[in-house]
Amino acid sequence: MIKTIKEQSKKKNSLYANIDWEKAKELFKQPLSLPDGKRLFPTTHEVLHILAAAGAIGLTFALPKAGATLARMILGVNTYSDWRINQVVSRLRKQKYISIKYNGDGSTTVKITKNGMTKALTYQLDTMILSKPKRWDKKWRVVIFDIPNKYKRVRDVFRMRLLQLDLYQLQESAYISPYPCFAEIEFLRALYGVTFTVRYLLVEKIEDDEFLRHKFDLI
């Protein structure tokens, strides 16, 4: 089937068109903090995170009974009501975040789609933060980059993620933080496919850095 110009354009302009999905999976290794018993149904984030954590787009779960056992077999909890879970699963299926297949042996296969992985990835990136040590080691972390204008959208989102991590913008394409952030920066540049245009510098001294110390409450 030949894709329409609109479909081709949408794929070309998609922020995740060139995502390294193997790298993206690393975000889902950390376990979710699951419910305290006060909620009756799982969130979209919870379901997609755990399906994504399974390893890859296309990995499936065989369930003896559709929906009703999703919480116990995938989420690992018993606090959700079955009919509420079915509602969430049905909605995710309509949104094409997951697919459900009823097998001939009576089991049901639930599978996360690429759209579902994209949604799960967005949730995870939106909650990414830096861990701040109790004591500053007197070193500055500087991130510089030169992402070509043809990748303007990726560049803008990369900048947004740096600000989300509370890095300060020194210049147009130079950001700084007193806190270790190499792992996060390495992850982001690999994820967005800009590894060779982003550099991470560890600096012991910056001229007239008093305003930076005030900015990060280091004085």
C-alpha positions in Angstrom: 0.0 0.0 0.0 1.4 3.4 -1.0 1.4 5.9 1.8 -0.3 9.2 1.3 1.7 12.5 1.3 -0.1 13.4 4.5 1.0 10.1 6.2 4.6 10.5 4.9 4.7 14.1 6.1 3.4 13.1 9.5 6.1 10.4 9.9 8.8 12.8 8.8 7.7 15.5 11.3 7.2 13.1 14.1 9.5 13.8 17.0 9.9 10.0 17.6 10.5 9.1 13.9 14.1 8.3 14.5 13.9 7.2 18.2 16.3 4.5 19.3 13.7 2.2 20.8 16.3 0.0 22.4 17.6 3.0 24.3 14.1 4.1 25.2 13.4 0.8 26.9 15.9 1.7 29.6 13.5 4.3 31.0 11.1 1.6 32.0 13.5 -0.4 34.1 12.6 1.5 37.2 9.5 0.0 38.9 6.4 2.1 39.3 5.0 3.1 42.6 1.7 1.3 42.5 -1.5 2.2 44.2 -2.1 2.5 47.9 -5.6 1.1 47.7 -7.4 4.4 47.3 -7.9 4.2 43.5 -10.3 1.8 41.8 -8.6 1.6 38.4 -5.1 1.8 37.0 -3.9 4.8 35.1 -2.9 4.8 31.4 0.6 5.5 32.6 0.7 2.4 34.8 -0.6 0.0 32.2 1.6 1.3 29.4 4.7 1.6 31.6 4.5 -2.1 32.7 3.8 -3.3 29.2 6.7 -1.3 27.9 9.0 -2.6 30.7 8.5 -6.1 29.3 11.1 -5.4 26.8 10.0 -4.6 23.2 7.2 -3.5 21.0 5.3 -6.7 20.2 6.0 -8.6 23.4 2.8 -10.2 24.5 1.1 -11.4 27.7 -1.2 -14.5 27.5 -4.0 -14.0 30.0 -6.5 -16.7 31.0 -9.3 -14.2 31.0 -9.4 -10.8 29.2 -9.1 -7.7 31.3 -10.2 -9.2 34.6 -6.8 -10.6 35.5 -4.7 -7.8 34.1 -4.0 -6.2 37.5 -2.9 -9.4 39.1 -0.8 -10.8 36.2 0.7 -7.6 34.9 0.3 -5.0 37.5 0.8 -7.4 40.3 -1.9 -5.9 42.6 -5.4 -6.9 43.6 -6.7 -3.5 44.6 -8.4 -2.6 41.3 -12.0 -3.7 40.5 -12.3 -6.0 37.4 -14.9 -3.9 35.6 -12.8 -0.7 36.1 -9.8 -2.5 34.6 -11.9 -3.6 31.7 -12.9 0.0 31.1 -9.3 1.2 31.0 -8.2 -1.7 28.7 -11.1 -1.0 26.4 -10.2 2.7 26.2 -6.5 2.0 25.5 -7.6 -0.4 22.8 -9.8 2.2 21.1 -6.9 4.7 21.3 -4.7 2.1 19.6 -2.2 2.0 22.5 -2.7 -1.7 23.0 -4.1 -4.5 20.9 -6.0 -7.5 22.3 -6.3 -10.9 20.6 -8.6 -13.6 21.7 -6.8 -17.0 21.1 -8.3 -20.3 20.1 -7.2 -21.9 23.4 -9.3 -19.5 25.4 -6.5 -17.2 26.5 -6.1 -13.5 25.6 -3.0 -11.8 24.3 -2.5 -8.1 25.3 0.2 -6.3 23.3 1.5 -2.8 23.5 1.6 -1.0 20.1 4.2 1.5 18.8 1.7 4.3 19.6 1.5 2.9 23.1 5.3 2.9 23.4 5.4 6.5 22.2 2.8 7.5 24.8 4.6 5.6 27.6 7.8 7.2 26.6 6.3 10.7 26.8 5.0 10.0 30.3 8.4 8.9 31.4 10.3 11.8 29.9 7.9 14.3 31.4 8.7 13.0 34.9 12.5 12.8 34.5 14.4 14.8 37.2 18.0 15.1 38.5 19.0 13.7 41.8 20.7 16.4 43.9 23.5 15.4 46.2 23.6 16.7 49.7 26.9 18.4 49.1 28.1 20.1 46.0 31.5 18.8 44.7 32.5 22.3 43.4 32.3 21.2 39.8 30.1 22.5 37.0 28.4 20.3 34.3 28.2 22.1 31.0 26.2 20.8 28.0 26.9 22.3 24.6 25.3 21.3 21.3 25.1 22.2 17.6 22.0 20.5 16.3 21.4 21.5 12.6 18.4 23.6 11.8 16.8 20.8 9.7 16.3 19.1 13.1 14.8 22.2 14.7 12.0 20.3 16.4 14.3 17.8 18.0 16.6 20.7 19.0 13.7 22.6 20.6 12.6 19.5 22.5 16.1 18.8 23.6 16.4 22.3 25.0 13.1 21.8 26.8 14.3 18.6 28.4 17.5 20.4 29.6 15.3 23.1 31.3 13.1 20.3 32.7 16.2 18.9 34.4 16.8 22.4 35.8 19.9 23.2 33.8 20.5 26.9 33.4 20.9 28.4 29.9 24.3 30.2 29.7 24.1 30.8 26.0 21.8 29.8 23.1 23.2 26.3 22.9 25.1 26.0 26.3 23.4 24.8 29.5 24.9 24.3 33.0 24.2 22.5 36.2 26.2 21.9 39.4 24.7 18.4 39.7 25.8 15.2 38.1 23.7 14.7 34.9 25.9 12.7 32.5 23.6 9.7 32.5 20.5 11.7 31.8 22.2 13.8 29.0 23.8 10.6 27.5 20.4 9.0 27.5 18.6 12.0 25.9 21.2 12.5 23.1 21.1 8.8 22.2 17.4 8.8 22.4 17.0 11.7 20.0 19.8 10.6 17.7 22.0 13.7 18.4 25.0 11.9 20.0 27.6 13.5 17.8 26.3 17.0 18.1 26.0 17.2 21.9 29.0 17.4 24.3 29.1 17.1 28.1 31.9 19.0 29.9 33.0 18.7 33.5 34.4 22.1 34.5 36.2 23.0 37.8 36.1 26.8 37.4 33.9 29.3 35.6 34.7 33.0 35.6 32.4 35.1 37.8 30.2 32.2 38.7 28.6 33.9 41.8 25.3 34.4 40.0 25.3 30.7 39.2 25.8 29.8 42.8 22.9 32.1 43.7 20.8 30.6 41.0 21.3 27.0 42.3 21.3 28.1 46.0 24.9 27.1 46.5 25.7 30.1 48.7 
